[in-house]
Every structure is written in structure tokens, then in C-alpha cells.
């Protein structure tokens, strides 16, 4: 999990990721990342390179936000 957390630092610093972190709810714990990207392929590549995903420990789902209000 340390490698997983470290992996997301650079995309956040480069502003490719708006926000990311752990979520705990009644279903358990999972992570959420809001990613600013030009294509779904770019998001998929970022997620697939996550050490938690590439090791088989975690999976990911992609949802599309059709409209977003973000700072300039």
C-alpha cells in the first residue's frame, strides 16, 4: 500500500489528479481519484500503472464526469 500511495504523489503534483484518497463507507474501504485527462485511455494507463492494480491487489473502475466546475 505504501507503493500505491507513493505512486499517486506525482500525478497530483502535476495537476493531472484533482484529488485522490481513501474512502470509508458501509461497504468497506476503497479509493477515489478525480483525474483531469484528455481521454479515457490516459486515465486507464494511469490506473493500470498503479502498483496496487498491476500487482493484482486492487482493481479500478472508470466513470465519466460529463460536466465539472474546476478552478482556473
Backbone as JSON, one array per atom type, in Angstrom:
{
  "sequence": "XXXXXXXXXXXXXXXXXXXXXXXXXXXXXXXXXXXXXXXXXXXXXXXXXXXXXXXXXXXXXXXXXXXXXXXX",
  "N": [[0.81, -1.19, 0.0], [2.05, 1.18, 0.56], [3.62, 1.72, -1.7], [1.56, 2.09, -3.5], [0.31, 4.44, -2.5], [2.47, 6.23, -2.75], [2.77, 6.25, -5.51], [0.72, 7.91, -6.48], [1.46, 10.49, -5.81], [3.07, 12.02, -7.66], [1.32, 12.37, -10.01], [-0.62, 14.0, -8.75], [0.9, 16.24, -8.0], [1.54, 17.16, -10.55], [-0.85, 18.1, -11.35], [-2.54, 16.45, -12.76], [-4.22, 14.88, -11.39], [-6.96, 15.78, -9.6], [-7.93, 15.35, -7.03], [-7.32, 12.78, -4.65], [-7.71, 9.84, -2.67], [-8.31, 7.76, 0.28], [-11.5, 6.23, 0.92], [-13.99, 5.57, 3.25], [-16.79, 3.7, 3.84], [-20.07, 2.23, 4.38], [-19.69, -0.08, 2.91], [-17.1, -0.8, 3.14], [-13.62, -0.13, 2.67], [-12.18, 1.91, 0.16], [-10.64, 3.5, -2.7], [-10.62, 6.78, -4.2], [-10.18, 8.7, -7.08], [-10.09, 11.76, -8.71], [-9.58, 12.6, -11.86], [-8.01, 14.66, -14.2], [-8.05, 14.51, -17.54], [-7.27, 14.02, -21.03], [-8.35, 11.88, -22.34], [-10.07, 8.71, -22.07], [-8.32, 6.61, -22.37], [-5.93, 7.68, -21.4], [-6.53, 7.92, -18.69], [-6.98, 5.25, -18.07], [-4.41, 4.16, -18.53], [-2.96, 5.44, -16.51], [-4.22, 4.41, -14.22], [-3.78, 1.63, -14.57], [-1.05, 1.46, -14.22], [-0.69, 1.81, -11.55], [0.78, 0.48, -8.69], [-0.75, -1.14, -6.93], [-2.78, -2.04, -8.55], [-1.41, -3.19, -10.76], [-0.17, -5.3, -9.47], [-2.24, -6.94, -8.91], [-3.61, -6.7, -6.56], [-5.59, -4.8, -6.34], [-8.41, -3.41, -8.09], [-9.88, -1.31, -10.64], [-12.36, 1.12, -11.55], [-13.76, 3.12, -14.12], [-15.39, 6.14, -14.33], [-17.23, 8.62, -16.06], [-17.23, 12.08, -15.77], [-19.47, 14.26, -16.83], [-19.82, 17.02, -16.79], [-17.94, 19.5, -15.18], [-16.96, 21.71, -12.6], [-14.19, 23.53, -12.23], [-11.31, 25.09, -10.7], [-9.66, 27.92, -12.24]],
  "CA": [[0.0, 0.0, 0.0], [2.94, 2.35, 0.56], [3.95, 2.0, -3.11], [0.32, 2.59, -4.08], [0.17, 5.84, -2.08], [3.58, 6.99, -3.35], [2.54, 6.34, -6.95], [-0.21, 8.99, -6.81], [2.02, 11.8, -5.47], [3.49, 12.75, -8.86], [0.18, 12.88, -10.78], [-1.24, 15.09, -8.01], [1.79, 17.4, -8.12], [1.48, 17.64, -11.93], [-2.24, 18.55, -11.54], [-3.33, 15.51, -13.54], [-5.2, 14.36, -10.43], [-7.54, 16.88, -8.85], [-7.95, 14.9, -5.64], [-7.39, 11.33, -4.5], [-7.52, 9.39, -1.3], [-9.15, 6.65, 0.73], [-12.89, 6.46, 1.29], [-14.53, 4.51, 4.11], [-18.24, 3.77, 3.96], [-20.66, 0.99, 4.9], [-19.26, -1.24, 2.12], [-15.69, -1.07, 3.44], [-12.75, 0.97, 2.27], [-11.78, 1.93, -1.24], [-10.03, 4.77, -3.04], [-11.25, 7.58, -5.24], [-9.33, 9.71, -7.71], [-10.7, 12.59, -9.74], [-8.45, 12.78, -12.77], [-8.21, 15.55, -15.34], [-7.33, 13.86, -18.64], [-7.81, 14.26, -22.37], [-9.03, 10.7, -22.88], [-10.22, 7.56, -21.17], [-7.09, 5.83, -22.49], [-4.94, 8.27, -20.48], [-6.95, 7.55, -17.34], [-6.76, 3.8, -17.95], [-2.97, 3.94, -18.41], [-2.57, 5.89, -15.18], [-4.73, 3.43, -13.24], [-3.14, 0.32, -14.76], [0.34, 1.55, -13.74], [-0.72, 1.84, -10.09], [1.31, -0.79, -8.19], [-1.81, -1.97, -6.33], [-3.51, -2.64, -9.66], [-0.54, -4.06, -11.55], [0.15, -6.49, -8.68], [-3.45, -7.74, -8.76], [-4.2, -6.48, -5.24], [-6.74, -3.91, -6.47], [-8.98, -3.18, -9.41], [-10.38, 0.06, -10.76], [-13.47, 1.4, -12.44], [-13.7, 4.48, -14.64], [-16.66, 6.81, -14.58], [-17.01, 9.89, -16.75], [-17.93, 13.24, -15.27], [-19.83, 14.97, -18.06], [-19.63, 18.44, -16.56], [-17.22, 19.74, -13.93], [-16.56, 23.08, -12.32], [-12.85, 23.46, -11.64], [-10.68, 26.41, -10.65], [-8.83, 28.3, -13.39]],
  "C": [[0.86, 1.26, 0.0], [3.3, 2.72, -0.88], [2.74, 2.57, -3.84], [0.15, 4.08, -3.76], [1.25, 6.72, -2.72], [3.36, 7.22, -4.84], [1.7, 7.57, -7.32], [0.34, 10.38, -6.5], [2.36, 12.6, -6.72], [2.31, 13.23, -9.7], [-0.56, 14.03, -10.07], [-0.41, 16.36, -8.16], [1.75, 17.99, -9.53], [0.08, 18.14, -12.31], [-3.03, 17.67, -12.5], [-4.45, 14.91, -12.68], [-5.67, 15.53, -9.59], [-7.54, 16.57, -7.37], [-7.95, 13.37, -5.65], [-7.18, 10.97, -3.04], [-8.47, 8.26, -0.94], [-10.54, 7.12, 1.12], [-13.32, 5.28, 2.16], [-16.03, 4.73, 4.19], [-18.77, 2.43, 4.44], [-20.24, -0.26, 4.12], [-17.82, -1.64, 2.42], [-14.85, 0.13, 3.08], [-12.34, 0.79, 0.81], [-11.19, 3.3, -1.53], [-10.78, 5.47, -4.16], [-10.23, 8.57, -5.77], [-10.15, 10.45, -8.74], [-9.55, 13.05, -10.62], [-8.85, 13.69, -13.92], [-7.38, 14.99, -16.49], [-8.02, 14.16, -19.96], [-8.58, 13.07, -22.93], [-9.16, 9.62, -21.81], [-8.97, 6.68, -21.23], [-6.01, 6.35, -21.54], [-5.26, 7.91, -19.04], [-6.65, 6.07, -17.1], [-5.26, 3.49, -17.78], [-2.46, 4.33, -17.03], [-2.99, 4.87, -14.12], [-4.02, 2.09, -13.36], [-1.7, 0.31, -14.24], [0.43, 1.64, -12.22], [-0.2, 0.49, -9.57], [0.26, -1.7, -7.55], [-2.6, -2.68, -7.41], [-2.62, -3.62, -10.41], [-0.14, -5.33, -10.8], [-1.06, -7.41, -8.52], [-4.14, -7.55, -7.42], [-5.48, -5.66, -5.33], [-7.21, -3.86, -7.92], [-9.44, -1.73, -9.48], [-11.57, 0.09, -11.7], [-13.32, 2.84, -12.9], [-15.12, 4.97, -14.85], [-16.35, 8.15, -15.22], [-17.86, 10.98, -16.11], [-18.21, 14.12, -16.49], [-19.62, 16.47, -17.96], [-18.9, 18.6, -15.23], [-16.9, 21.23, -13.81], [-15.23, 22.99, -11.61], [-12.25, 24.85, -11.61], [-9.83, 26.66, -11.9], [-7.39, 28.02, -13.14]]
}
